[in-house]
Amino acid sequence: MTVNRRSFLAAAAAAAVTNPALGAVPASGDVDIAIIGAGAAGIAAARRVAATNRRYALLEANDVVGGRCITNNSIFGVPYDVGAHWIHMPDINPVAKLAKQNGLPTYAAPRGQRIRIGRRYAREGELEEYLALSVRSERAIADAARKADISCAQALPKDLGDWRSTIDFVLGPYSCGRDLSEVSAVDFTKSDERDIDAFSKIGYGGLLAKFTGGLQVQLGTPARRIEWTGRQGVEIDTAKGVIRARAAIVTASTGALAAGKIKFIPDLPKRQQDAISKLPLGSYEHIALDLPDNPLALQADDLMFEKSNNTHTAGLLANVSGTSLCIVDVGGKFGRDLAVRGEEEMVDFATKWLGDLYGSNFNKLVKRASATRWYNEPWVLGSFSCATVGGQPSRRVLMEPVNNRLWFAGEAVHETLWGTVGGAWESGDRAAVDALRRIGAIAAPPPETPQRPRVQQRAR
Ligand SMILES: Cc1cc2nc3c(=O)[nH]c(=O)nc-3n(C[C@H](O)[C@H](O)[C@H](O)COP(=O)(O)OP(=O)(O)OC[C@H]3O[C@@H](n4cnc5c(N)ncnc54)[C@H](O)[C@@H]3O)c2cc1C
């Protein structure tokens, strides 16, 4: 059966909220397309396939859907986004657009940020100086990237004075999950601006979970082994059985792939293996604190950085959606080392950091605390991808189908929206359309990458 582009798109739209598990199979059997991983990319891919009435299997290693975009409602009694929280560029973000179509509200994130200098906030002139130097730094990175790929740290202007550490942190660990010495200037410059954001009161993960409605997901079903050169298609081994598919879309993170969580038989071609190794995951962790009665005297969703003089620093998102939940974010090498030391030390760091900046004993003020350790999540093993120097083209390499049977998708497989939920969604959607086309299920051409306005300012 083939469907034309119009009916295909109409069916996909109809599948927007409820979709009665079209064509899904249990944990073993024959399907048209198998999808490995039910994060943003896997959900988008499965929705596309389901909308064509083709048989699919959606395998998720974990016991919940969402991957790096999940909302926990029990730890604090309010929605807490354990992974992604910022809905970047809501006007063009596919998840935000779907939320709007389905009457699920989002609201604009406040623009701008506060900078703490010791126990006071930066004055207007100081803020202007910081912002001007940030913009100059991004321009210097973009100028360098036009000539050759070097690390962002090498491209930074030399005269950033006592703002250097702050700029290093905001552009590096806070935006990319890696120190700037490990971030490719080309990858950084290619990424789309992310300076207009929205939030959801039910959490970003809460939104994503709504769009899984009707999809049949095999939870707790890791794909252990994928044979991808068989004459009939792809064979996937799980603890619950064998799935045979005409095509497979693998959305596991590059961290999980590099760690060999899935055994490919035969080994993947060197081209794909090299691409995976050039897109390692960085480190980005939340330290979430319940701080009743607003001891920081901040507004809902206020963002704060400190003017720091070393790498032991963080970003604060205060009073999330008007609740008493405050999130201290750490990243890069410092964040990774801290996370390795465990949750208790992470919470200690966050309370001491806030205490130094605001002068109270936050140990006593914190009602409840929780910290993520994504670097150690067995099916993810990190935060989000960031290309090594020279590694940016690897994102495009991973878009190529392998043997017309195997597709990779996920945040790492997007040239401009890498490291985001929106990018992962677009990538999963694109892989599904391509795979459906290759197996003759649809006649539509692959979707074009939308052209978006580009600006220099990338940091939030
Ligand atoms: C702390 C943190 C904060 C972030 N903040 C933001 C933000 O504010 N805004 C934003 O846009 N993005 C943010 N991101 C990035 C964003 O979360 C990711 O880019 C996006 O969620 C990735 O989606 P994905 O589908 O590519 O991968 P994933 O979400 O990792 O999904 C892959 C799925 O595959 C499963 N899997 C892996 N191996 C197997 C296997 N062998 N068999 C079956 N299943 C398997 C995994 O369990 C997982 O569920 C953040 C990430 C982190 C970690």
The ligand as a Tripos MOL2 file, in Angstrom:
@<TRIPOS>MOLECULE
LIG
   53    58     1     0     0
SMALL
NO_CHARGES

@<TRIPOS>ATOM
      1 C1         20.0030   17.6170   32.3200 C.3       1 LIG1
      2 C2         19.5870   17.9080   30.9010 C.ar      1 LIG1
      3 C3         18.9990   19.1090   30.6010 C.ar      1 LIG1
      4 C4         18.5920   19.3880   29.2920 C.ar      1 LIG1
      5 N1         17.9700   20.5610   29.0350 N.ar      1 LIG1
      6 C5         17.4120   20.7580   27.8240 C.ar      1 LIG1
      7 C6         16.5500   21.8590   27.6140 C.ar      1 LIG1
      8 O1         16.3100   22.6530   28.5280 O.2       1 LIG1
      9 N2         15.9580   21.9950   26.3890 N.ar      1 LIG1
     10 C7         16.1950   21.0960   25.3740 C.ar      1 LIG1
     11 O2         15.6330   21.2560   24.2790 O.2       1 LIG1
     12 N3         17.0050   20.0310   25.5580 N.ar      1 LIG1
     13 C8         17.6050   19.8400   26.7490 C.ar      1 LIG1
     14 N4         18.3660   18.7360   26.9710 N.ar      1 LIG1
     15 C9         18.6410   17.8260   25.8460 C.3       1 LIG1
     16 C10        17.4250   16.9520   25.5210 C.3       1 LIG1
     17 O3         16.9460   16.3660   26.6960 O.3       1 LIG1
     18 C11        17.8310   15.8770   24.5230 C.3       1 LIG1
     19 O4         18.4490   16.4930   23.4200 O.3       1 LIG1
     20 C12        16.6470   15.0620   23.9940 C.3       1 LIG1
     21 O5         15.7320   14.7490   25.0070 O.3       1 LIG1
     22 C13        17.2110   13.7960   23.3540 C.3       1 LIG1
     23 O6         16.1750   13.0120   22.8020 O.3       1 LIG1
     24 P1         16.5590   11.6940   21.9790 P.3       1 LIG1
     25 O7         15.3140   11.0710   21.5530 O.co2     1 LIG1
     26 O8         17.5940   12.0190   20.9750 O.co2     1 LIG1
     27 O9         17.3440   10.7720   23.0270 O.3       1 LIG1
     28 P2         16.8560   10.1720   24.4060 P.3       1 LIG1
     29 O10        15.9470   11.1060   25.0770 O.co2     1 LIG1
     30 O11        18.0920    9.7580   25.1310 O.co2     1 LIG1
     31 O12        16.0210    8.8940   23.9850 O.3       1 LIG1
     32 C14        16.6560    7.6860   23.6210 C.3       1 LIG1
     33 C15        15.9230    6.5500   24.3050 C.3       1 LIG1
     34 O13        16.5180    5.3300   23.8820 O.3       1 LIG1
     35 C16        16.4950    4.4280   24.9660 C.3       1 LIG1
     36 N5         17.4820    3.3930   24.6810 N.ar      1 LIG1
     37 C17        18.8220    3.4860   24.6960 C.ar      1 LIG1
     38 N6         19.3650    2.3140   24.3450 N.ar      1 LIG1
     39 C18        18.3460    1.4780   24.0960 C.ar      1 LIG1
     40 C19        18.2760    0.1110   23.6870 C.ar      1 LIG1
     41 N7         19.3690   -0.6030   23.4750 N.pl3     1 LIG1
     42 N8         17.0640   -0.4550   23.5270 N.ar      1 LIG1
     43 C20        15.9250    0.2510   23.7450 C.ar      1 LIG1
     44 N9         15.9470    1.5480   24.1450 N.ar      1 LIG1
     45 C21        17.1420    2.1510   24.3080 C.ar      1 LIG1
     46 C22        16.8200    5.3020   26.1560 C.3       1 LIG1
     47 O14        16.3830    4.7020   27.3720 O.3       1 LIG1
     48 C23        16.0340    6.5750   25.8240 C.3       1 LIG1
     49 O15        14.7440    6.5450   26.3840 O.3       1 LIG1
     50 C24        18.8000   18.4340   28.2670 C.ar      1 LIG1
     51 C25        19.4120   17.2140   28.5680 C.ar      1 LIG1
     52 C26        19.7950   16.9500   29.8710 C.ar      1 LIG1
     53 C27        20.4400   15.6290   30.1800 C.3       1 LIG1
@<TRIPOS>BOND
     1     1     2 1
     2     2     3 ar
     3     2    52 ar
     4     3     4 ar
     5     4     5 ar
     6     4    50 ar
     7     5     6 ar
     8     6     7 ar
     9     6    13 1
    10     7     8 2
    11     7     9 ar
    12     9    10 ar
    13    10    11 2
    14    10    12 ar
    15    12    13 ar
    16    13    14 ar
    17    14    15 1
    18    14    50 ar
    19    15    16 1
    20    16    17 1
    21    16    18 1
    22    18    19 1
    23    18    20 1
    24    20    21 1
    25    20    22 1
    26    22    23 1
    27    23    24 1
    28    24    25 2
    29    24    26 1
    30    24    27 1
    31    27    28 1
    32    28    29 2
    33    28    30 1
    34    28    31 1
    35    31    32 1
    36    32    33 1
    37    33    34 1
    38    33    48 1
    39    34    35 1
    40    35    36 1
    41    35    46 1
    42    36    37 ar
    43    36    45 ar
    44    37    38 ar
    45    38    39 ar
    46    39    40 ar
    47    39    45 ar
    48    40    41 1
    49    40    42 ar
    50    42    43 ar
    51    43    44 ar
    52    44    45 ar
    53    46    47 1
    54    46    48 1
    55    48    49 1
    56    50    51 ar
    57    51    52 ar
    58    52    53 1
@<TRIPOS>SUBSTRUCTURE
     1 LIG1         1 GROUP 0 **** ****
